[in-house]
Amino acid sequence: ELLRKQFGMTSGSSGGRSMLHSLGVSVLCGSLTGVCYWTCCYPLDVVKNRLQAAPDTSPPLYRNGWHCAQEIYRARGWRGFVAGDTPCLLRAGP
């Protein structure tokens, strides 16, 4: 909605050009929203996937989500949380 207001688009606008402009703004806003969402959530998704894919051993490989995140950071640094995010971000766009 913020971008719609910035571009001067209102819900009551009519006409062919403004309709096309409205569609373009909607696609842009949706794409940016998807990219922002995955940028914020992807590291948490990496931790969740590591926890789910961990072998069922005794003692467990990870004690909890925080321990899993620490191990990822220790092994690969901050890049361990964003490895493989490019296809996900490209998919978020139109």
Salt bridges, closest charged atoms under 4 A:
ASP45 OD1 - LYS48 NZ 3.47
GLU71 OE2 - HIS67 NE2 3.50
GLU71 OE2 - ARG74 NH1 2.54
